[in-house]
């Protein structure tokens, strides 16, 4: 804006510039805090997931000691379980299976 503005309009433009600068400053202050807290939440969720996986595997081992279960062949077992899920849950199941097995 190289052209000169009337004083009233210049005052409005200056207020808008200050307001925008305040929004930018606030955003630049808040984003690192948000990222840090979000990463902490993700890390906590991962730890909780691993703990639940460990508890599940321990309880599964205890159950298998107490009573023998009929086992399907591994190809049928994984395919049958995956096919019995609704489509929306199938993607979630595949994601969790991959995530927990790595």
ChimeraX attribute file (.defattr): number of C-alpha atoms within 10 A of each C-alpha:
attribute: neighborCount
match mode: 1-to-1
recipient: residues
	/A:1	4
	/A:2	4
	/A:3	5
	/A:4	8
	/A:5	11
	/A:6	8
	/A:7	9
	/A:8	8
	/A:9	11
	/A:10	12
	/A:11	12
	/A:12	11
	/A:13	13
	/A:14	11
	/A:15	12
	/A:16	12
	/A:17	12
	/A:18	12
	/A:19	12
	/A:20	12
	/A:21	12
	/A:22	12
	/A:23	12
	/A:24	12
	/A:25	11
	/A:26	11
	/A:27	11
	/A:28	11
	/A:29	11
	/A:30	11
	/A:31	11
	/A:32	11
	/A:33	11
	/A:34	11
	/A:35	11
	/A:36	10
	/A:37	12
	/A:38	12
	/A:39	12
	/A:40	12
	/A:41	12
	/A:42	11
	/A:43	12
	/A:44	12
	/A:45	12
	/A:46	12
	/A:47	12
	/A:48	12
	/A:49	14
	/A:50	13
	/A:51	12
	/A:52	12
	/A:53	13
	/A:54	12
	/A:55	12
	/A:56	12
	/A:57	12
	/A:58	12
	/A:59	12
	/A:60	11
	/A:61	11
	/A:62	11
	/A:63	12
	/A:64	11
	/A:65	10
	/A:66	8
	/A:67	8
	/A:68	8
	/A:69	9
	/A:70	6
	/A:71	8
	/A:72	10
	/A:73	8
	/A:74	9
	/A:75	8
	/A:76	11
	/A:77	11
	/A:78	11
	/A:79	10
	/A:80	12
	/A:81	11
	/A:82	16
	/A:83	10
	/A:84	10
	/A:85	13
	/A:86	9
	/A:87	11
	/A:88	8
	/A:89	12
	/A:90	15
	/A:91	13
	/A:92	12
	/A:93	15
	/A:94	12
	/A:95	11
	/A:96	13
	/A:97	11
	/A:98	10
	/A:99	9
	/A:100	11
	/A:101	6
	/A:102	6
